[in-house]
Amino acid sequence: MSGVRGTPGSEAVTVPAEPSGPRPIRVSADRSRCMAAGHCAVTAPGVFDHAEDGLVVVVVPGQSEEEREVLELAVELCPSRALSLSPGTAPPVVGAPRPA
C-alpha cells in the first residue's frame, strides 16, 4: 500500500492499493465532513479504516462491481454523508494519511 501523510481535514482522501487491474467503482471519502462515527469501517472493513486522527481513510479505493451492495450500504449509513461512489478506478491522492 502507498500513501503520504497529510494534514487533517483534507478535502478527499484515498490511499491507493496495489494495482490489480481496472476496477469499475471508485470509493472516496471527504475527511472535512467525516465525524468519525465508524459505520463505514464496520460495514466494509476491507475498504474503510480510520487514521490516527479518527477520521475515515479509504484503504482500497478501487472496488469491483460485486462489492457495490455493501459499498452503497456504507454510503447510506454514513451520518455525515462523507462517502461517495463513482465509476472508474481511483487515482492516487497526495496527502493521504495512513490508517492507524
Biopython code that builds the backbone (N, CA, C, O; Angstrom):
import numpy as np
from Bio.PDB.StructureBuilder import StructureBuilder

atoms = [
    (1, "MET", "N", (0.844, -1.165, 0.000)),
    (1, "MET", "CA", (0.000, 0.000, 0.000)),
    (1, "MET", "C", (0.888, 1.225, 0.000)),
    (1, "MET", "O", (1.940, 1.226, 0.639)),
    (2, "SER", "N", (0.481, 2.278, -0.711)),
    (2, "SER", "CA", (1.252, 3.504, -0.720)),
    (2, "SER", "C", (0.393, 4.636, -0.201)),
    (2, "SER", "O", (-0.820, 4.485, -0.056)),
    (3, "GLY", "N", (1.010, 5.758, 0.078)),
    (3, "GLY", "CA", (0.291, 6.913, 0.585)),
    (3, "GLY", "C", (1.278, 7.855, 1.229)),
    (3, "GLY", "O", (2.402, 7.469, 1.552)),
    (4, "VAL", "N", (0.859, 9.088, 1.413)),
    (4, "VAL", "CA", (1.701, 10.099, 2.023)),
    (4, "VAL", "C", (0.917, 10.726, 3.145)),
    (4, "VAL", "O", (-0.251, 11.072, 2.964)),
    (5, "ARG", "N", (1.536, 10.881, 4.313)),
    (5, "ARG", "CA", (0.837, 11.531, 5.420)),
    (5, "ARG", "C", (0.541, 12.973, 5.039)),
    (5, "ARG", "O", (1.377, 13.660, 4.452)),
    (6, "GLY", "N", (-0.649, 13.414, 5.380)),
    (6, "GLY", "CA", (-1.043, 14.783, 5.087)),
    (6, "GLY", "C", (-1.593, 15.451, 6.330)),
    (6, "GLY", "O", (-1.544, 14.899, 7.429)),
    (7, "THR", "N", (-2.100, 16.616, 6.139)),
    (7, "THR", "CA", (-2.676, 17.336, 7.259)),
    (7, "THR", "C", (-4.125, 16.936, 7.435)),
    (7, "THR", "O", (-4.818, 16.697, 6.446)),
    (8, "PRO", "N", (-4.607, 16.858, 8.683)),
    (8, "PRO", "CA", (-6.010, 16.515, 8.914)),
    (8, "PRO", "C", (-6.927, 17.531, 8.238)),
    (8, "PRO", "O", (-6.583, 18.706, 8.113)),
    (9, "GLY", "N", (-8.087, 17.070, 7.808)),
    (9, "GLY", "CA", (-9.074, 17.953, 7.197)),
    (9, "GLY", "C", (-8.940, 18.082, 5.700)),
    (9, "GLY", "O", (-9.603, 18.931, 5.106)),
    (10, "SER", "N", (-8.113, 17.279, 5.065)),
    (10, "SER", "CA", (-8.003, 17.331, 3.612)),
    (10, "SER", "C", (-9.374, 17.074, 3.007)),
    (10, "SER", "O", (-10.185, 16.357, 3.594)),
    (11, "GLU", "N", (-9.639, 17.640, 1.864)),
    (11, "GLU", "CA", (-10.956, 17.510, 1.243)),
    (11, "GLU", "C", (-11.343, 16.062, 0.965)),
    (11, "GLU", "O", (-12.288, 15.557, 1.570)),
    (12, "ALA", "N", (-10.650, 15.398, 0.083)),
    (12, "ALA", "CA", (-10.962, 13.998, -0.238)),
    (12, "ALA", "C", (-9.696, 13.195, -0.060)),
    (12, "ALA", "O", (-8.642, 13.562, -0.580)),
    (13, "VAL", "N", (-9.793, 12.106, 0.669)),
    (13, "VAL", "CA", (-8.605, 11.325, 0.969)),
    (13, "VAL", "C", (-8.815, 9.883, 0.565)),
    (13, "VAL", "O", (-9.805, 9.260, 0.946)),
    (14, "THR", "N", (-7.894, 9.361, -0.198)),
    (14, "THR", "CA", (-7.878, 7.939, -0.504)),
    (14, "THR", "C", (-6.446, 7.461, -0.406)),
    (14, "THR", "O", (-5.516, 8.226, -0.661)),
    (15, "VAL", "N", (-6.262, 6.229, -0.048)),
    (15, "VAL", "CA", (-4.946, 5.617, -0.009)),
    (15, "VAL", "C", (-4.975, 4.506, -1.040)),
    (15, "VAL", "O", (-5.654, 3.500, -0.836)),
    (16, "PRO", "N", (-4.247, 4.664, -2.155)),
    (16, "PRO", "CA", (-4.323, 3.669, -3.212)),
    (16, "PRO", "C", (-3.752, 2.324, -2.797)),
    (16, "PRO", "O", (-2.758, 2.253, -2.074)),
    (17, "ALA", "N", (-4.384, 1.275, -3.255)),
    (17, "ALA", "CA", (-3.917, -0.087, -3.014)),
    (17, "ALA", "C", (-2.969, -0.472, -4.138)),
    (17, "ALA", "O", (-2.782, 0.274, -5.099)),
    (18, "GLU", "N", (-2.381, -1.642, -3.999)),
    (18, "GLU", "CA", (-1.535, -2.159, -5.068)),
    (18, "GLU", "C", (-2.388, -2.329, -6.320)),
    (18, "GLU", "O", (-3.533, -2.770, -6.221)),
    (19, "PRO", "N", (-1.865, -1.994, -7.488)),
    (19, "PRO", "CA", (-2.645, -2.146, -8.717)),
    (19, "PRO", "C", (-3.042, -3.607, -8.939)),
    (19, "PRO", "O", (-2.223, -4.514, -8.790)),
    (20, "SER", "N", (-4.297, -3.816, -9.294)),
    (20, "SER", "CA", (-4.762, -5.175, -9.558)),
    (20, "SER", "C", (-5.716, -5.201, -10.743)),
    (20, "SER", "O", (-6.611, -6.044, -10.805)),
    (21, "GLY", "N", (-5.533, -4.296, -11.666)),
    (21, "GLY", "CA", (-6.396, -4.250, -12.830)),
    (21, "GLY", "C", (-7.497, -3.219, -12.664)),
    (21, "GLY", "O", (-7.660, -2.657, -11.581)),
    (22, "PRO", "N", (-8.250, -2.963, -13.719)),
    (22, "PRO", "CA", (-9.297, -1.956, -13.681)),
    (22, "PRO", "C", (-10.409, -2.312, -12.700)),
    (22, "PRO", "O", (-10.805, -3.473, -12.591)),
    (23, "ARG", "N", (-10.891, -1.340, -12.011)),
    (23, "ARG", "CA", (-11.983, -1.523, -11.065)),
    (23, "ARG", "C", (-13.102, -0.565, -11.456)),
    (23, "ARG", "O", (-12.845, 0.621, -11.663)),
    (24, "PRO", "N", (-14.328, -1.047, -11.560)),
    (24, "PRO", "CA", (-15.424, -0.208, -12.053)),
    (24, "PRO", "C", (-16.002, 0.775, -11.045)),
    (24, "PRO", "O", (-16.779, 1.648, -11.433)),
    (25, "ILE", "N", (-15.650, 0.667, -9.755)),
    (25, "ILE", "CA", (-16.226, 1.567, -8.759)),
    (25, "ILE", "C", (-15.108, 2.288, -8.020)),
    (25, "ILE", "O", (-14.182, 1.656, -7.510)),
    (26, "ARG", "N", (-15.198, 3.606, -7.965)),
    (26, "ARG", "CA", (-14.248, 4.425, -7.227)),
    (26, "ARG", "C", (-14.906, 4.844, -5.917)),
    (26, "ARG", "O", (-16.017, 5.374, -5.920)),
    (27, "VAL", "N", (-14.230, 4.611, -4.808)),
    (27, "VAL", "CA", (-14.724, 4.954, -3.481)),
    (27, "VAL", "C", (-13.939, 6.159, -2.986)),
    (27, "VAL", "O", (-12.709, 6.157, -3.027)),
    (28, "SER", "N", (-14.640, 7.193, -2.517)),
    (28, "SER", "CA", (-13.996, 8.400, -1.999)),
    (28, "SER", "C", (-14.587, 8.774, -0.653)),
    (28, "SER", "O", (-15.726, 8.431, -0.338)),
    (29, "ALA", "N", (-13.788, 9.489, 0.136)),
    (29, "ALA", "CA", (-14.249, 9.981, 1.437)),
    (29, "ALA", "C", (-13.795, 11.416, 1.607)),
    (29, "ALA", "O", (-12.641, 11.746, 1.334)),
    (30, "ASP", "N", (-14.694, 12.261, 2.056)),
    (30, "ASP", "CA", (-14.398, 13.663, 2.310)),
    (30, "ASP", "C", (-14.127, 13.808, 3.809)),
    (30, "ASP", "O", (-15.056, 13.860, 4.614)),
    (31, "ARG", "N", (-12.844, 13.873, 4.171)),
    (31, "ARG", "CA", (-12.463, 13.939, 5.575)),
    (31, "ARG", "C", (-12.946, 15.215, 6.256)),
    (31, "ARG", "O", (-13.101, 15.231, 7.477)),
    (32, "SER", "N", (-13.184, 16.272, 5.510)),
    (32, "SER", "CA", (-13.669, 17.513, 6.125)),
    (32, "SER", "C", (-15.122, 17.363, 6.603)),
    (32, "SER", "O", (-15.583, 18.146, 7.433)),
    (33, "ARG", "N", (-15.831, 16.375, 6.088)),
    (33, "ARG", "CA", (-17.214, 16.103, 6.518)),
    (33, "ARG", "C", (-17.292, 14.992, 7.558)),
    (33, "ARG", "O", (-18.279, 14.898, 8.289)),
    (34, "CYS", "N", (-16.260, 14.147, 7.633)),
    (34, "CYS", "CA", (-16.271, 12.968, 8.496)),
    (34, "CYS", "C", (-16.413, 13.353, 9.967)),
    (34, "CYS", "O", (-15.741, 14.269, 10.441)),
    (35, "MET", "N", (-17.296, 12.645, 10.690)),
    (35, "MET", "CA", (-17.469, 12.868, 12.126)),
    (35, "MET", "C", (-16.988, 11.659, 12.931)),
    (35, "MET", "O", (-17.265, 11.560, 14.126)),
    (36, "ALA", "N", (-16.274, 10.747, 12.286)),
    (36, "ALA", "CA", (-15.660, 9.584, 12.929)),
    (36, "ALA", "C", (-16.674, 8.668, 13.612)),
    (36, "ALA", "O", (-16.391, 8.119, 14.677)),
    (37, "ALA", "N", (-17.838, 8.499, 13.017)),
    (37, "ALA", "CA", (-18.852, 7.607, 13.589)),
    (37, "ALA", "C", (-18.433, 6.140, 13.461)),
    (37, "ALA", "O", (-18.786, 5.324, 14.312)),
    (38, "GLY", "N", (-17.699, 5.803, 12.425)),
    (38, "GLY", "CA", (-17.169, 4.453, 12.267)),
    (38, "GLY", "C", (-18.052, 3.470, 11.537)),
    (38, "GLY", "O", (-17.662, 2.314, 11.371)),
    (39, "HIS", "N", (-19.239, 3.885, 11.090)),
    (39, "HIS", "CA", (-20.139, 2.962, 10.391)),
    (39, "HIS", "C", (-19.493, 2.388, 9.131)),
    (39, "HIS", "O", (-19.718, 1.224, 8.799)),
    (40, "CYS", "N", (-18.703, 3.179, 8.436)),
    (40, "CYS", "CA", (-18.070, 2.717, 7.198)),
    (40, "CYS", "C", (-17.101, 1.574, 7.467)),
    (40, "CYS", "O", (-17.123, 0.565, 6.763)),
    (41, "ALA", "N", (-16.250, 1.723, 8.480)),
    (41, "ALA", "CA", (-15.254, 0.701, 8.790)),
    (41, "ALA", "C", (-15.897, -0.587, 9.312)),
    (41, "ALA", "O", (-15.345, -1.673, 9.133)),
    (42, "VAL", "N", (-17.045, -0.469, 9.949)),
    (42, "VAL", "CA", (-17.759, -1.653, 10.426)),
    (42, "VAL", "C", (-18.461, -2.342, 9.258)),
    (42, "VAL", "O", (-18.477, -3.571, 9.184)),
    (43, "THR", "N", (-19.036, -1.565, 8.354)),
    (43, "THR", "CA", (-19.786, -2.096, 7.216)),
    (43, "THR", "C", (-18.871, -2.708, 6.159)),
    (43, "THR", "O", (-19.161, -3.783, 5.634)),
    (44, "ALA", "N", (-17.776, -2.033, 5.847)),
    (44, "ALA", "CA", (-16.840, -2.505, 4.814)),
    (44, "ALA", "C", (-15.406, -2.361, 5.329)),
    (44, "ALA", "O", (-14.671, -1.485, 4.872)),
    (45, "PRO", "N", (-15.005, -3.211, 6.273)),
    (45, "PRO", "CA", (-13.685, -3.065, 6.895)),
    (45, "PRO", "C", (-12.503, -3.236, 5.945)),
    (45, "PRO", "O", (-11.418, -2.731, 6.233)),
    (46, "GLY", "N", (-12.674, -3.915, 4.848)),
    (46, "GLY", "CA", (-11.591, -4.059, 3.888)),
    (46, "GLY", "C", (-11.420, -2.852, 2.989)),
    (46, "GLY", "O", (-10.443, -2.759, 2.246)),
    (47, "VAL", "N", (-12.367, -1.927, 3.053)),
    (47, "VAL", "CA", (-12.344, -0.742, 2.202)),
    (47, "VAL", "C", (-12.043, 0.506, 3.019)),
    (47, "VAL", "O", (-11.250, 1.346, 2.594)),
    (48, "PHE", "N", (-12.669, 0.638, 4.191)),
    (48, "PHE", "CA", (-12.530, 1.828, 5.027)),
    (48, "PHE", "C", (-11.783, 1.527, 6.320)),
    (48, "PHE", "O", (-11.857, 0.420, 6.853)),
    (49, "ASP", "N", (-11.074, 2.516, 6.807)),
    (49, "ASP", "CA", (-10.398, 2.436, 8.088)),
    (49, "ASP", "C", (-10.392, 3.854, 8.649)),
    (49, "ASP", "O", (-10.964, 4.769, 8.057)),
    (50, "HIS", "N", (-9.745, 4.023, 9.791)),
    (50, "HIS", "CA", (-9.628, 5.351, 10.376)),
    (50, "HIS", "C", (-8.165, 5.660, 10.635)),
    (50, "HIS", "O", (-7.404, 4.794, 11.068)),
    (51, "ALA", "N", (-7.778, 6.895, 10.368)),
    (51, "ALA", "CA", (-6.412, 7.343, 10.588)),
    (51, "ALA", "C", (-6.208, 7.642, 12.068)),
    (51, "ALA", "O", (-7.142, 7.521, 12.861)),
    (52, "GLU", "N", (-5.005, 8.026, 12.440)),
    (52, "GLU", "CA", (-4.685, 8.344, 13.826)),
    (52, "GLU", "C", (-5.588, 9.443, 14.387)),
    (52, "GLU", "O", (-5.854, 9.468, 15.589)),
    (53, "ASP", "N", (-6.056, 10.344, 13.537)),
    (53, "ASP", "CA", (-6.935, 11.422, 13.997)),
    (53, "ASP", "C", (-8.390, 10.978, 14.127)),
    (53, "ASP", "O", (-9.248, 11.779, 14.498)),
    (54, "GLY", "N", (-8.680, 9.702, 13.823)),
    (54, "GLY", "CA", (-10.024, 9.159, 13.967)),
    (54, "GLY", "C", (-10.905, 9.314, 12.746)),
    (54, "GLY", "O", (-12.005, 8.761, 12.708)),
    (55, "LEU", "N", (-10.449, 10.052, 11.747)),
    (55, "LEU", "CA", (-11.263, 10.289, 10.552)),
    (55, "LEU", "C", (-11.050, 9.188, 9.522)),
    (55, "LEU", "O", (-10.024, 8.508, 9.514)),
    (56, "VAL", "N", (-12.030, 9.032, 8.667)),
    (56, "VAL", "CA", (-12.053, 7.964, 7.670)),
    (56, "VAL", "C", (-10.887, 8.042, 6.693)),
    (56, "VAL", "O", (-10.419, 9.122, 6.334)),
    (57, "VAL", "N", (-10.434, 6.862, 6.276)),
    (57, "VAL", "CA", (-9.459, 6.713, 5.212)),
    (57, "VAL", "C", (-9.972, 5.592, 4.313)),
    (57, "VAL", "O", (-10.416, 4.553, 4.800)),
    (58, "VAL", "N", (-9.910, 5.804, 3.009)),
    (58, "VAL", "CA", (-10.275, 4.753, 2.056)),
    (58, "VAL", "C", (-9.005, 3.945, 1.803)),
    (58, "VAL", "O", (-8.057, 4.441, 1.195)),
    (59, "VAL", "N", (-8.993, 2.711, 2.268)),
    (59, "VAL", "CA", (-7.821, 1.857, 2.174)),
    (59, "VAL", "C", (-7.681, 1.281, 0.768)),
    (59, "VAL", "O", (-6.575, 1.209, 0.234)),
    (60, "VAL", "N", (-8.793, 0.874, 0.171)),
    (60, "VAL", "CA", (-8.798, 0.310, -1.181)),
    (60, "VAL", "C", (-9.836, 1.082, -1.998)),
    (60, "VAL", "O", (-11.020, 0.746, -1.971)),
    (61, "PRO", "N", (-9.396, 2.121, -2.728)),
    (61, "PRO", "CA", (-10.345, 2.982, -3.436)),
    (61, "PRO", "C", (-11.027, 2.350, -4.642)),
    (61, "PRO", "O", (-12.153, 2.723, -4.969)),
    (62, "GLY", "N", (-10.372, 1.399, -5.313)),
    (62, "GLY", "CA", (-10.971, 0.749, -6.466)),
    (62, "GLY", "C", (-11.630, -0.553, -6.053)),
    (62, "GLY", "O", (-10.976, -1.432, -5.492)),
    (63, "GLN", "N", (-12.920, -0.682, -6.326)),
    (63, "GLN", "CA", (-13.668, -1.873, -5.934)),
    (63, "GLN", "C", (-14.366, -2.476, -7.138)),
    (63, "GLN", "O", (-14.643, -1.796, -8.126)),
    (64, "SER", "N", (-14.644, -3.766, -7.035)),
    (64, "SER", "CA", (-15.323, -4.468, -8.114)),
    (64, "SER", "C", (-16.838, -4.283, -7.994)),
    (64, "SER", "O", (-17.357, -3.897, -6.947)),
    (65, "GLU", "N", (-17.505, -4.560, -9.064)),
    (65, "GLU", "CA", (-18.970, -4.452, -9.110)),
    (65, "GLU", "C", (-19.627, -5.359, -8.073)),
    (65, "GLU", "O", (-20.708, -5.040, -7.577)),
    (66, "GLU", "N", (-19.002, -6.468, -7.741)),
    (66, "GLU", "CA", (-19.567, -7.410, -6.763)),
    (66, "GLU", "C", (-19.678, -6.784, -5.365)),
    (66, "GLU", "O", (-20.473, -7.239, -4.543)),
    (67, "GLU", "N", (-18.898, -5.766, -5.105)),
    (67, "GLU", "CA", (-18.910, -5.102, -3.794)),
    (67, "GLU", "C", (-19.919, -3.960, -3.717)),
    (67, "GLU", "O", (-20.066, -3.345, -2.661)),
    (68, "ARG", "N", (-20.611, -3.667, -4.807)),
    (68, "ARG", "CA", (-21.486, -2.493, -4.863)),
    (68, "ARG", "C", (-22.496, -2.440, -3.720)),
    (68, "ARG", "O", (-22.668, -1.387, -3.106)),
    (69, "GLU", "N", (-23.160, -3.541, -3.424)),
    (69, "GLU", "CA", (-24.214, -3.529, -2.404)),
    (69, "GLU", "C", (-23.681, -3.099, -1.032)),
    (69, "GLU", "O", (-24.297, -2.266, -0.369)),
    (70, "VAL", "N", (-22.558, -3.650, -0.607)),
    (70, "VAL", "CA", (-22.004, -3.280, 0.707)),
    (70, "VAL", "C", (-21.472, -1.844, 0.683)),
    (70, "VAL", "O", (-21.567, -1.143, 1.690)),
    (71, "LEU", "N", (-20.921, -1.398, -0.434)),
    (71, "LEU", "CA", (-20.447, -0.023, -0.544)),
    (71, "LEU", "C", (-21.606, 0.971, -0.479)),
    (71, "LEU", "O", (-21.511, 2.003, 0.184)),
    (72, "GLU", "N", (-22.691, 0.653, -1.166)),
    (72, "GLU", "CA", (-23.868, 1.522, -1.117)),
    (72, "GLU", "C", (-24.441, 1.583, 0.299)),
    (72, "GLU", "O", (-24.916, 2.636, 0.724)),
    (73, "LEU", "N", (-24.401, 0.474, 1.030)),
    (73, "LEU", "CA", (-24.863, 0.464, 2.414)),
    (73, "LEU", "C", (-23.971, 1.360, 3.274)),
    (73, "LEU", "O", (-24.478, 2.124, 4.095)),
    (74, "ALA", "N", (-22.664, 1.278, 3.098)),
    (74, "ALA", "CA", (-21.743, 2.132, 3.854)),
    (74, "ALA", "C", (-22.017, 3.604, 3.578)),
    (74, "ALA", "O", (-22.027, 4.414, 4.504)),
    (75, "VAL", "N", (-22.240, 3.962, 2.313)),
    (75, "VAL", "CA", (-22.551, 5.344, 1.946)),
    (75, "VAL", "C", (-23.858, 5.776, 2.617)),
    (75, "VAL", "O", (-23.947, 6.876, 3.163)),
    (76, "GLU", "N", (-24.858, 4.914, 2.575)),
    (76, "GLU", "CA", (-26.170, 5.217, 3.165)),
    (76, "GLU", "C", (-26.085, 5.393, 4.684)),
    (76, "GLU", "O", (-26.761, 6.257, 5.243)),
    (77, "LEU", "N", (-25.268, 4.586, 5.351)),
    (77, "LEU", "CA", (-25.169, 4.627, 6.812)),
    (77, "LEU", "C", (-24.315, 5.776, 7.343)),
    (77, "LEU", "O", (-24.379, 6.085, 8.533)),
    (78, "CYS", "N", (-23.533, 6.403, 6.500)),
    (78, "CYS", "CA", (-22.648, 7.487, 6.949)),
    (78, "CYS", "C", (-23.483, 8.698, 7.382)),
    (78, "CYS", "O", (-24.128, 9.330, 6.546)),
    (79, "PRO", "N", (-23.476, 9.029, 8.692)),
    (79, "PRO", "CA", (-24.311, 10.132, 9.168)),
    (79, "PRO", "C", (-23.864, 11.509, 8.682)),
    (79, "PRO", "O", (-24.670, 12.439, 8.646)),
    (80, "SER", "N", (-22.597, 11.652, 8.310)),
    (80, "SER", "CA", (-22.107, 12.951, 7.848)),
    (80, "SER", "C", (-22.086, 13.073, 6.330)),
    (80, "SER", "O", (-21.712, 14.112, 5.786)),
    (81, "ARG", "N", (-22.492, 11.997, 5.647)),
    (81, "ARG", "CA", (-22.512, 11.973, 4.176)),
    (81, "ARG", "C", (-21.143, 12.287, 3.588)),
    (81, "ARG", "O", (-21.025, 13.035, 2.618)),
    (82, "ALA", "N", (-20.108, 11.700, 4.195)),
    (82, "ALA", "CA", (-18.732, 11.939, 3.767)),
    (82, "ALA", "C", (-18.263, 10.983, 2.676)),
    (82, "ALA", "O", (-17.198, 11.192, 2.094)),
    (83, "LEU", "N", (-19.037, 9.936, 2.387)),
    (83, "LEU", "CA", (-18.614, 8.907, 1.442)),
    (83, "LEU", "C", (-19.310, 9.065, 0.100)),
    (83, "LEU", "O", (-20.446, 9.533, 0.026)),
    (84, "SER", "N", (-18.612, 8.665, -0.963)),
    (84, "SER", "CA", (-19.239, 8.693, -2.283)),
    (84, "SER", "C", (-18.669, 7.589, -3.155)),
    (84, "SER", "O", (-17.547, 7.125, -2.951)),
    (85, "LEU", "N", (-19.467, 7.181, -4.127)),
    (85, "LEU", "CA", (-19.085, 6.185, -5.126)),
    (85, "LEU", "C", (-19.187, 6.821, -6.490)),
    (85, "LEU", "O", (-20.083, 7.627, -6.742)),
    (86, "SER", "N", (-18.268, 6.463, -7.377)),
    (86, "SER", "CA", (-18.322, 6.944, -8.750)),
    (86, "SER", "C", (-17.705, 5.885, -9.653)),
    (86, "SER", "O", (-17.005, 4.993, -9.173)),
    (87, "PRO", "N", (-17.956, 5.973, -10.950)),
    (87, "PRO", "CA", (-17.389, 4.982, -11.868)),
    (87, "PRO", "C", (-15.882, 5.172, -12.027)),
    (87, "PRO", "O", (-15.369, 6.284, -11.894)),
    (88, "GLY", "N", (-15.184, 4.083, -12.312)),
    (88, "GLY", "CA", (-13.776, 4.167, -12.660)),
    (88, "GLY", "C", (-12.827, 3.832, -11.538)),
    (88, "GLY", "O", (-13.224, 3.699, -10.380)),
    (89, "THR", "N", (-11.557, 3.696, -11.900)),
    (89, "THR", "CA", (-10.506, 3.396, -10.955)),
    (89, "THR", "C", (-10.082, 4.664, -10.245)),
    (89, "THR", "O", (-9.943, 5.711, -10.877)),
    (90, "ALA", "N", (-9.876, 4.587, -8.946)),
    (90, "ALA", "CA", (-9.480, 5.749, -8.154)),
    (90, "ALA", "C", (-8.022, 6.093, -8.399)),
    (90, "ALA", "O", (-7.156, 5.222, -8.318)),
    (91, "PRO", "N", (-7.739, 7.370, -8.700)),
    (91, "PRO", "CA", (-6.351, 7.793, -8.866)),
    (91, "PRO", "C", (-5.722, 8.033, -7.498)),
    (91, "PRO", "O", (-6.441, 8.273, -6.528)),
    (92, "PRO", "N", (-4.402, 7.974, -7.400)),
    (92, "PRO", "CA", (-3.748, 8.279, -6.138)),
    (92, "PRO", "C", (-4.011, 9.726, -5.718)),
    (92, "PRO", "O", (-4.073, 10.617, -6.565)),
    (93, "VAL", "N", (-4.163, 9.956, -4.430)),
    (93, "VAL", "CA", (-4.358, 11.293, -3.892)),
    (93, "VAL", "C", (-3.204, 11.596, -2.971)),
    (93, "VAL", "O", (-2.965, 10.870, -2.006)),
    (94, "VAL", "N", (-2.479, 12.673, -3.265)),
    (94, "VAL", "CA", (-1.335, 13.075, -2.454)),
    (94, "VAL", "C", (-1.845, 13.666, -1.146)),
    (94, "VAL", "O", (-2.844, 14.386, -1.133)),
    (95, "GLY", "N", (-1.168, 13.366, -0.058)),
    (95, "GLY", "CA", (-1.542, 13.929, 1.229)),
    (95, "GLY", "C", (-2.435, 13.022, 2.041)),
    (95, "GLY", "O", (-2.965, 13.447, 3.068)),
    (96, "ALA", "N", (-2.619, 11.790, 1.618)),
    (96, "ALA", "CA", (-3.498, 10.867, 2.323)),
    (96, "ALA", "C", (-2.770, 10.259, 3.506)),
    (96, "ALA", "O", (-1.679, 9.714, 3.338)),
    (97, "PRO", "N", (-3.352, 10.337, 4.713)),
    (97, "PRO", "CA", (-2.728, 9.695, 5.855)),
    (97, "PRO", "C", (-2.949, 8.194, 5.813)),
    (97, "PRO", "O", (-3.930, 7.720, 5.240)),
    (98, "ARG", "N", (-2.045, 7.453, 6.412)),
    (98, "ARG", "CA", (-2.195, 6.008, 6.508)),
    (98, "ARG", "C", (-3.124, 5.681, 7.671)),
    (98, "ARG", "O", (-3.179, 6.423, 8.652)),
    (99, "PRO", "N", (-3.849, 4.578, 7.565)),
    (99, "PRO", "CA", (-4.704, 4.158, 8.683)),
    (99, "PRO", "C", (-3.860, 3.885, 9.928)),
    (99, "PRO", "O", (-2.687, 3.523, 9.846)),
    (100, "ALA", "N", (-4.496, 4.070, 11.071)),
    (100, "ALA", "CA", (-3.804, 3.827, 12.349)),
    (100, "ALA", "C", (-3.564, 2.362, 12.560)),
    (100, "ALA", "O", (-2.995, 1.970, 13.579)),
]
sb = StructureBuilder()
sb.init_structure("model")
sb.init_model(0)
sb.init_chain("A")
sb.init_seg("    ")
for serial, (resi, resn, name, xyz) in enumerate(atoms, 1):
    if name == "N":
        sb.init_residue(resn, " ", resi, " ")
    sb.init_atom(name, np.array(xyz, "f"), 0.0, 1.0, " ", f" {name:<3s}", serial, name[0])
structure = sb.get_structure()
